[in-house]
């Protein structure tokens, strides 16, 4: 009922300045795929309490985790030439001249809660089926005031959907633990010692410099049919803020001279995982400020290897709109290692 699959390819306009497929492009692919599920939004609204006509299905949080850096920036296992064969990028030509990034994405229904549900995605290369990335998206049905609608029910033609049995049948999903570790909730009360130890192990390293501020205005083209900034645009702004942070740090506050990566220029370490939580809706022409905690890799070196971002509405008294976190490989491996240790200790 909720399963779907689709093929996607990135053209020249989908690549960034470093020849990579940005996170936000893939997040839009995931949205396109779930839109292929017949009547998904209407189905969820119909099964929810309240006025279905005034309800909307929105993204509450999502995490995208790349299999490895080559999956996004020109590994010849994931690039398909115009003639349909595998190619290898040479240093003398840009990757977007002859290559197309192609993946097949599949979607499965995950955990179903009272006001939300999870969708799990797996992205594999067109050729050979090598794993490219995986993602988890949390959807929530909200009413006219933007508050979650309680008691989602998923009707089926043959028999009522048993959410409890479905949830019990699901295997353990590392991405569920990863998104919680990447976006820890602020502690409102005393935290048990065990939970405090886990939080300390998975939390970002202390920020050395003051937060870097990146400013942007919501454009009309950022909005979607729900008349708010599309969820992928939040990820785009977080990525832009990280890139500006890296450039500012490298250039003493100004953007340094850059050489295209295909001409031998150096590219910053890619974000291997991005997690975004949506707190409030942003709309045109809101002025947004993204505070980026410039966090250095343990052991020294590197800028923005672990970027904890907070997006606020500058024209709304500084209200938080979204939180995000982008991780390069080293801090991501550190978090996943700790999560694996926790899972093993419970066996």
C-alpha positions in Angstrom: 0.0 0.0 0.0 2.8 2.4 0.9 5.5 0.8 -1.1 6.9 2.7 -4.1 9.9 2.8 -6.3 11.3 5.2 -8.9 14.3 6.2 -11.0 16.0 9.5 -10.7 18.8 11.2 -12.5 20.7 14.4 -11.8 21.4 16.6 -14.7 24.0 19.4 -15.0 21.8 22.0 -13.1 21.5 19.6 -10.2 25.2 19.5 -9.4 26.9 21.9 -7.1 30.2 23.8 -7.7 32.2 20.7 -6.6 30.4 18.3 -9.0 28.4 16.7 -6.2 24.7 16.0 -6.0 23.5 18.2 -3.0 21.5 16.8 -0.2 18.5 19.0 -0.9 18.2 17.6 -4.5 18.0 14.1 -3.1 15.4 15.2 -0.5 13.2 16.5 -3.4 13.6 13.1 -5.1 12.3 11.5 -2.0 9.3 13.8 -2.0 8.6 13.1 -5.6 8.6 9.4 -4.8 6.1 9.5 -2.0 3.9 11.6 -4.1 3.6 8.6 -6.3 1.6 6.8 -3.6 -2.0 7.2 -4.7 -3.9 9.6 -2.4 -1.3 9.5 0.4 -2.2 12.9 1.8 -6.0 12.4 1.4 -5.7 9.0 3.0 -4.0 10.3 6.1 -6.3 13.2 6.4 -9.4 11.0 6.0 -8.1 8.7 8.8 -7.5 11.6 11.2 -9.8 13.3 13.6 -11.0 16.8 12.7 -11.8 18.7 9.6 -9.9 16.8 6.9 -10.3 19.7 4.4 -8.2 22.0 6.6 -5.5 19.4 7.4 -2.1 19.1 5.7 0.6 16.4 5.7 4.0 18.0 6.3 7.5 16.8 7.0 8.4 17.0 10.7 12.0 15.7 10.5 14.2 13.8 8.1 17.8 12.4 7.9 19.8 11.5 4.8 22.9 9.3 5.1 25.2 8.8 2.2 26.9 5.4 1.8 30.3 7.0 1.1 31.6 10.2 -0.4 31.9 8.7 -3.9 28.2 8.2 -4.0 27.7 11.9 -4.4 30.7 13.3 -6.2 31.7 11.3 -9.3 32.6 7.8 -8.3 32.4 5.9 -11.6 30.1 3.3 -10.0 27.4 5.8 -9.8 27.8 7.9 -12.9 26.2 6.9 -16.2 27.4 8.4 -19.5 25.1 9.8 -22.2 25.6 6.4 -24.0 24.5 4.4 -21.0 27.9 3.0 -20.0 30.1 3.6 -17.0 32.6 6.4 -17.2 35.5 7.7 -15.3 35.9 11.4 -14.6 39.2 12.8 -15.8 40.8 15.9 -14.3 40.6 17.7 -17.6 36.8 17.8 -17.9 34.0 18.7 -15.5 31.8 15.7 -14.5 28.6 17.3 -15.7 29.8 17.4 -19.3 29.5 13.7 -20.0 28.0 12.1 -16.9 24.6 11.7 -15.3 24.1 10.6 -11.7 21.4 8.0 -11.6 19.7 6.1 -8.8 16.7 3.8 -8.1 14.9 4.7 -4.9 12.5 2.5 -3.0 10.1 3.5 -0.2 8.7 1.4 2.6 6.3 2.3 5.5 8.0 2.6 8.8 6.7 3.1 12.3 3.2 4.5 12.7 2.4 6.7 15.7 -0.6 8.6 17.0 0.2 11.8 15.0 3.0 10.8 12.7 4.5 8.0 10.6 7.9 7.2 9.1 8.9 6.5 5.6 12.1 4.6 4.9 14.1 5.1 1.7 16.9 3.1 0.1 18.8 4.6 -2.9 20.9 2.3 -5.1 22.8 2.9 -8.3 21.1 2.1 -11.6 24.0 -0.2 -12.6 24.7 -3.1 -10.3 22.4 -1.9 -7.4 25.3 -0.7 -5.2 23.9 1.2 -2.2 24.1 5.0 -2.6 22.2 6.4 0.4 19.4 5.8 2.8 16.9 8.2 4.4 14.2 8.4 7.0 11.4 10.9 6.7 8.8 11.6 9.5 5.4 12.9 8.3 2.8 14.5 10.5 -0.8 15.6 9.9 -1.4 19.1 11.1 -4.6 21.1 11.5 -5.5 24.6 10.5 -3.4 26.0 13.4 -0.3 24.0 12.5 -0.6 21.7 15.5 -0.4 17.9 15.0 -3.7 16.0 14.7 -4.0 13.1 17.1 -5.0 9.5 16.4 -3.9 8.9 12.8 -5.8 5.9 11.4 -4.7 4.2 8.2 -7.8 2.6 6.5 -7.3 -0.3 4.1 -9.9 -1.7 1.7 -9.6 -5.3 3.0 -9.1 -4.9 6.7 -8.3 -2.2 9.3 -4.6 -1.4 9.5 -3.0 -2.8 12.7 -0.4 -0.2 13.6 0.8 -2.0 16.7 1.4 -5.3 14.8 3.0 -3.4 12.0 5.4 -1.6 14.3 6.3 -4.8 16.1 7.2 -6.4 12.9 9.7 -3.7 11.9 13.5 -4.5 12.2 15.7 -2.2 14.2 16.5 0.9 12.1 19.9 2.6 12.6 18.6 5.8 11.0 16.0 6.2 13.7 18.7 6.2 16.4 20.9 8.4 14.2 18.4 11.2 13.7 17.8 11.3 17.5 21.5 11.4 18.2 22.1 14.2 15.6 19.2 16.3 16.8 19.1 15.7 20.6 16.2 17.4 22.5 17.1 20.0 25.1 16.9 18.4 28.6 14.0 20.0 30.4 14.5 18.0 33.6 17.1 15.9 35.4 18.6 13.3 33.0 19.4 9.8 34.2 23.1 9.0 34.4 23.0 6.5 31.5 21.1 8.8 29.2 23.5 11.6 30.1 26.5 9.5 29.2 24.9 8.7 25.8 24.1 12.3 25.2 27.7 13.3 26.0 29.0 10.7 23.6 26.8 11.6 20.6 26.6 15.4 21.1 28.7 17.7 19.0 32.1 18.7 20.2 32.3 22.1 21.9 32.4 24.9 19.4 35.6 26.8 19.4 34.8 30.0 17.5 31.6 32.0 18.0 28.7 30.8 15.8 28.8 31.9 12.1 25.7 33.7 10.9 24.3 33.2 7.4 21.3 35.3 6.3 18.8 34.6 3.5 15.3 35.7 2.5 12.6 33.2 1.6 11.9 33.5 -2.1 8.6 32.9 -3.9 10.3 30.0 -5.7 11.1 28.4 -2.3 7.4 27.9 -1.5 5.4 24.8 -2.5 1.7 24.0 -2.8 1.3 24.3 1.0 2.3 28.0 0.7 5.4 27.6 2.9 9.0 27.1 2.2 9.5 23.5 0.9 11.3 21.2 3.3 14.2 20.7 0.9 14.9 24.4 0.9 15.7 24.3 4.6 18.4 21.7 3.9 19.6 23.8 1.0 20.0 26.8 3.3 21.8 24.7 5.9 24.2 23.5 3.2 24.7 27.1 2.0 25.4 28.3 5.5 28.0 25.5 6.0 29.7 26.4 2.7 29.7 30.1 3.6 31.1 29.2 7.0 34.0 27.2 5.4 34.7 29.9 2.9 34.7 32.6 5.5 36.9 30.7 7.8 39.4 29.9 5.0 39.4 33.4 3.6 39.5 35.4 6.9 35.8 36.5 6.5 35.8 36.9 2.8 35.2 34.2 0.1 38.6 33.0 -1.2 39.5 32.5 -4.8 38.3 29.1 -5.9 39.5 26.7 -8.6 36.9 24.3 -10.1 37.4 20.9 -8.7 37.7 19.3 -12.1 40.6 21.6 -12.8 42.5 20.5 -9.7 40.8 22.7 -7.1 40.3 21.4 -3.6 36.8 20.6 -2.5 35.7 20.8 1.2 34.9 17.5 2.9 31.3 16.6 2.0 28.5 16.3 4.5 27.9 12.5 4.7 24.7 12.9 6.8 22.2 15.7 7.2 19.3 15.8 9.6 16.7 18.5 9.7 13.9 19.2 12.2 11.1 21.5 11.2 9.9 23.7 14.1 7.8 26.3 12.3 6.8 27.3 8.8 8.8 29.9 6.9 7.1 31.9 4.1 7.9 34.6 1.6 9.3 37.1 2.4 10.6 36.0 5.8 14.2 37.0 6.6 16.0 34.0 8.0 19.3 33.8 10.0 21.2 30.5 10.2 23.5 30.3 13.2 26.3 27.7 12.4 28.4 26.4 15.3 31.8 25.9 13.7 32.9 22.7 15.3 36.3 21.2 14.7 37.1 17.5 14.3 38.5 15.9 17.4 42.2 15.8 17.2 42.4 19.2 15.5 42.0 20.4 12.0 39.0 21.0 9.8 36.2 23.5 9.8 32.5 22.7 10.0 33.1 18.9 10.2 30.2 18.9 12.7 27.8 21.7 11.9 25.0 22.3 14.3 22.6 24.8 12.8 19.7 26.8 14.1 17.5 28.8 11.7 15.5 31.7 13.2 13.1 34.2 11.7 14.8 37.6 11.9 11.4 39.4 11.3 9.7 37.3 13.9 11.5 38.2 17.1 14.1 35.5 16.5 11.7 32.6 16.7 13.3 29.2 15.9 12.1 27.9 12.5 14.3 24.8 12.1 17.3 23.0 13.5 19.8 21.0 11.5 23.1 19.2 11.7 25.6 18.2 9.0 28.3 15.7 9.6 31.4 14.8 7.6 32.7 11.2 7.8 34.8 11.4 11.0 32.1 12.7 13.5 29.4 10.6 11.8 31.5 7.4 12.3 32.0 8.5 16.0 28.3 8.8 16.6 27.5 5.5 14.7 30.2 3.7 16.7 28.6 4.8 20.0 25.1 3.8 18.8 26.4 0.4 17.8 28.0 0.0 21.2 24.6 0.8 22.8 22.8 -1.7 20.7 25.4 -4.4 21.4 25.2 -3.8 25.2 21.5 -4.4 25.1 21.8 -7.8 23.5 
